Amino acid sequence: MKLRDIAHSRTGDKGNISNISVIAFDAKLYPLLVSQVTSARVKALFGPIVAGTVVRYELPNISALNFVMDQALGGGVTRSLALDAHGKSLSSALLDLEIDGGFGDTDTAP
Amino acid sequence: MRSIRIGSGAGYSGDRIEPAVELAKHGDIQYLVFECLGERTVALAQQARMKNPDSGFDPLLEERMRAVLPICAAKGIKLVTNMGAANPVAAARKTAEIARSLGLSSLKIAAVTGDDVLEACKDSDLPLLEIDGTMRQLGNRVLSANAYLGAAPMAEALNAGADVVITGRASDPALFLAPMIHAFGWAMDDWNLLGQGTVAGHLLECAGQITGGYFADPGFKDVQGLARLGFPIGEVGEDGSLVITKVQGSGGAVTAATCKEQLLYEVHDPQRYIQPDVVADFSDVKIEQIAPDRVRVSGGRGTQRTATLKVSVGYVDGYIGEGQISYAGPGAVARGRLALDIVRERLQLTGVATSETRFDLIGIDSLHGAELATRANDPYEVRIRVTGRTESFREAVRIGNEVETLYTNGPAAGGGATKSAREVVAVASVLLPRDLATPSIRFVEA
């Protein structure tokens, strides 16, 4: 299944840093996020888009992860040549990440 | 326990106006906040003020004030806004003039100034946080330097009886924190209350982004009524308790999910959300749906404020030229790629001086690059986009021209060419010792 089946996401911008939240629809699925949506996978997914580091913060209270991606906005929102200078569309790429449910089937996913 | 209801009437400068009117009319609110100041807006407003000393505030100030002032005056709702941009005093005078023209007398309008710290910064060795170099090295490219002020001067203006408080650069959550400090008399070193109040302000500051805007994803996250999206209300108790809600019958939805997304929006380390008044800690925040469109948010904390204020520095950063043209039907992608190759070669052949360029196929790879695009099938139509950074306007114009000439010189059947060139005002930041920014309040009577 895809990450989009079990989580939702929002991108924010500050200067040349993009942050992407990944929030489990169901608290029971949060451990799956923690084990599979690692900063290494996120860094690999975005490839050349993210020149700097990807740091992950865990928020178990709200079943969420927050990825902070340095040097990810083409030099910064106010000067980038990109069509989407804010990187607002980046969360949509992350939600396409493949997740190994380990359930046998995905009936438990919302 | 005492409590207040604060409405959020705008999430950015160009935001819809009628949801704010709806809040004032039907929101049962005591405070209405308009957050209208983007990162570079102050720099652009400063440029306007240099041309005309009576300008430099938000271009929609008049339209917003005319729409809500009569309702707010009748109901005693206090307005707090950063629509002052680069000229809060002129914005206050304009607001007084509008109030008089609406027949509203005896409104007390306060302008908060002191965020402009250009003189204190411009020749300093303060390092820029986002790019290499110092303030001094930016030299005469600098247009503005504005410190993010905290809630104290706004709360002081409310304490002094202001009906409308207009600031320039202030931290966005502080616009909401000020009414809480005013209403409840919170101490400016009660870090946990200021932290929880910051959670409230942070959740409310983008208006529609917590009531279902920037959220809908059909089939996965459905939201009804986005064309008449209601803006949020924060019910805040004097102990910091918080419920997020909206006007009954308005479009959109307030759910635990919309609140969680907004809690982390533009946040880095959730334990250290640095504000002028407090370092807020979101790591223990709990979010629970208690009724339809009512979400309780608790557990925000805080630690002592930092010794510095963040200063947003606007500077001229060269020019960007751009051109676009479309191709459709069979072979559209191949002709689009050929078109990009032609322009790439033309920019070299004709010696257009750029320091950075970008060649996009809109519909294929313009948002996430070529690598992520490989999994998609060919679309029916594509649009090419070429952009480049240059030192002069003249050079920037040449980029769009090279795209436009594809009409008669490029692949078959290219249509809808557009071109543009613009000066870039970019923003960087420095950290300034907080005692170098001195806020003050000026009252204007309507």
Chai-1 contact restraints between the chains, C-beta under 6 A:
chainA,res_idxA,chainB,res_idxB,connection_type,confidence,min_distance_angstrom,max_distance_angstrom,comment,restraint_id
A,H8,B,K221,contact,1.0,0.0,6.0,A-B,restraint_1
A,R10,B,E261,contact,1.0,0.0,6.0,A-B,restraint_2
A,R10,B,Y265,contact,1.0,0.0,6.0,A-B,restraint_3
A,G12,B,Y265,contact,1.0,0.0,6.0,A-B,restraint_4
A,G12,B,E266,contact,1.0,0.0,6.0,A-B,restraint_5
A,K14,B,E266,contact,1.0,0.0,6.0,A-B,restraint_6
A,G15,B,E130,contact,1.0,0.0,6.0,A-B,restraint_7
A,N16,B,E130,contact,1.0,0.0,6.0,A-B,restraint_8
A,S21,B,L264,contact,1.0,0.0,6.0,A-B,restraint_9
A,I23,B,K260,contact,1.0,0.0,6.0,A-B,restraint_10
A,G47,B,E371,contact,1.0,0.0,6.0,A-B,restraint_11
A,I49,B,G369,contact,1.0,0.0,6.0,A-B,restraint_12
A,Y57,B,P270,contact,1.0,0.0,6.0,A-B,restraint_13
A,L59,B,P270,contact,1.0,0.0,6.0,A-B,restraint_14
A,N61,B,K286,contact,1.0,0.0,6.0,A-B,restraint_15
A,I62,B,K260,contact,1.0,0.0,6.0,A-B,restraint_16
A,I62,B,I287,contact,1.0,0.0,6.0,A-B,restraint_17
A,A64,B,K260,contact,1.0,0.0,6.0,A-B,restraint_18
A,N66,B,L264,contact,1.0,0.0,6.0,A-B,restraint_19
A,V68,B,H268,contact,1.0,0.0,6.0,A-B,restraint_20
A,G76,B,E130,contact,1.0,0.0,6.0,A-B,restraint_21
A,T78,B,R40,contact,1.0,0.0,6.0,A-B,restraint_22
A,T78,B,A426,contact,1.0,0.0,6.0,A-B,restraint_23
A,T78,B,V427,contact,1.0,0.0,6.0,A-B,restraint_24
A,R79,B,D317,contact,1.0,0.0,6.0,A-B,restraint_25
A,R79,B,V424,contact,1.0,0.0,6.0,A-B,restraint_26
A,R79,B,A426,contact,1.0,0.0,6.0,A-B,restraint_27
A,L81,B,R358,contact,1.0,0.0,6.0,A-B,restraint_28
A,L81,B,T387,contact,1.0,0.0,6.0,A-B,restraint_29
A,L83,B,S366,contact,1.0,0.0,6.0,A-B,restraint_30
A,D84,B,L367,contact,1.0,0.0,6.0,A-B,restraint_31
A,S89,B,L367,contact,1.0,0.0,6.0,A-B,restraint_32
A,A93,B,H368,contact,1.0,0.0,6.0,A-B,restraint_33
A,A93,B,L372,contact,1.0,0.0,6.0,A-B,restraint_34
